[in-house]
Amino acid sequence: MLAKTENLKFSQSDFLDLIRASFTNLFLLIMNTFLSSKRNTVVILFCFAVVALLVATFSQADEASNIPEVIVANTVVWVDTRSWVENKIDSIEGDPRISYSDIVDGVRDLGLQKNTPIRLYCAAGVRAGKAVKMLQAAGYSDVENAGGIDDVRTIRFPEPIPVTN
């Protein structure tokens, strides 16, 4: 029986992240093939890699499903700046995910005022820090780097939720 799949939408930078990860595996496969035999497989794999790069470069994806329906004025908006893949593995429910490289357009798409409190996080705080600088350069005044996703969980949910049976 097949599992029901959700409608997946992700940005071009997420797609590029996925392609980069695929290229790493492809490179290892090419090296293994080249070292083990001298067939035309290397040429075929290289052509596939070039085509995949072109598709990644020119594809456009809609990220509208990533935008919450309502954001209440003067509330803190928490934004996950990690990749689509990282977010699918671990996320905080309700937080929009915008790749740090798309942060200015993504926040604009959320319809936030320039003085809305925005807290950004990623895996360890590096990408969120870059995103903070981009948003500040775009005129957003109340933007902070909240660090990594584990830091955010500690800040927002300090008490463990009791398990009920």
Helices and strands as residue ranges (DSSP letters): H 12-36, H 41-58, G 64-66, E 77-80, H 84-89, G 100-102, H 103-110, E 118-122, H 126-137, E 143-148, H 149-156
